Amino acid sequence: MFIPDENLTKEQLDLNDGVVTMCALGIALTGTVVLESSREQGRRAATLIPDYHLCVLRRENIVEFVPQAIRKLEASKDRPLTFFSGPSATVDIEMTRVRGVHGPRTLDVLIV
């Protein structure tokens, strides 16, 4: 069932299986997806709390290198940006690594 994000609370977002958004651009070299805070790309909480994120990326919004991405994002410099380059991870004091601590456990990118 599709539920649009109308400022859902963190608890409500956590009850959803996943989220579908567009994205600003992708960086080929690093496998990075960049999201701007917007209606189509979601606010940060909506893209970080659910366990699954399907991100739709337009082919013309793929750049090869990070400097190209930074130049292309110049017009968005006053908006919150989120860069995804893989699952988050952390280690505890015993150096036990835990993946998927922040953000979705699964991110799929659909190139159209």
Residue pairs with C-beta under 8 A, 6 or more apart in sequence:
2 20
3 16
5 13
5 19
5 42
5 43
5 46
8 16
8 46
10 45
10 49
13 45
13 46
13 49
13 50
14 49
14 50
16 50
17 50
17 51
17 52
18 50
18 51
18 52
18 53
18 54
18 104
18 106
19 42
19 46
19 47
19 50
19 52
19 53
19 54
19 104
20 53
20 54
20 55
20 56
21 35
21 40
21 41
21 42
21 46
21 47
21 53
21 54
21 55
21 56
22 40
22 41
22 55
22 56
22 57
22 58
23 33
23 34
23 35
23 41
23 55
23 56
23 57
23 61
23 109
24 34
24 35
24 36
24 41
24 61
24 73
24 76
24 81
25 33
25 34
25 57
25 61
25 62
25 63
25 69
25 72
25 73
26 32
26 33
26 34
26 57
26 61
26 62
26 63
26 109
26 111
27 33
27 34
27 62
27 63
27 64
27 65
27 66
27 68
27 69
28 62
28 63
28 64
28 65
29 64
29 65
29 66
30 66
30 85
31 85
31 86
32 66
32 69
32 83
32 84
32 85
33 55
33 57
33 83
33 84
33 85
33 107
33 109
34 69
34 73
34 81
34 82
34 83
34 84
35 41
35 42
35 47
35 55
35 81
35 82
35 84
36 76
36 79
36 80
36 81
37 43
37 44
37 79
37 80
37 81
37 82
38 79
41 47
44 80
44 82
47 53
47 82
47 103
47 104
48 82
48 102
48 103
48 104
50 104
51 104
51 105
51 106
52 104
52 105
52 106
52 107
52 108
53 103
53 104
53 106
53 107
53 108
54 108
54 109
54 110
55 84
55 107
55 108
55 109
55 110
56 109
56 110
56 112
57 109
57 110
57 111
57 112
58 111
58 112
59 111
59 112
62 111
63 69
63 72
73 81
84 103
84 107
87 99
87 100
87 103
87 105
87 107
88 99
88 100
88 101
88 102
88 103
89 97
89 98
89 99
89 100
89 101
90 97
90 98
90 101
91 97
91 98
92 98
